[in-house]
């Protein structure tokens, strides 16, 4: 099998695993709509990724501004502002307001809800991928690097034998003349 054929095969296998996982993630999100916070953050893709910023801000203990998050998420300031107001009213955000600035981070309630998702997501990944994703990724890296462990190494026999091992004594042919 040629390298390109092997890469195409690995792309196909990785695509299958990724499709299976993302379909199951979608199904799991639909099945886990049993709390107000889950229903809110799973109702749109923007709210879903907004939850990640809110939780991340909680974990790193930093406040993010509406402008910053709007730019990062390629969303309007108004849509982020609406989510901030809605989430603050639910107790999911801690908000700091000043004259020209609104900044926010998640609350412990938000973080605890995310940990519930994290645990469900870990279990799902184990069930669906069964380690195949990691195995395929490692194999794809090896194929991409011509089966060397490191990108900077050559696969030429002379380079493998001598250049990567400075302690090897290089023998030179003696001139028989």
Secondary structure, DSSP 8 states (H G I E B T S, - for coil): --HHHHHHHHHHHHHHHHHHHHHHHHHHHHHT--SHHHHHHTSSHHHHHHHHHHHHHHHHT--EEHHHHHHHTT--HHHHHHHHHHHHHHT-EEEEEETTEEEEEE-HHHHHHHHHHHHHHHHHHHHHHTTHHHHHHHHHHHHHTTT-SSTTS---HHIIIIIT-TTS---------
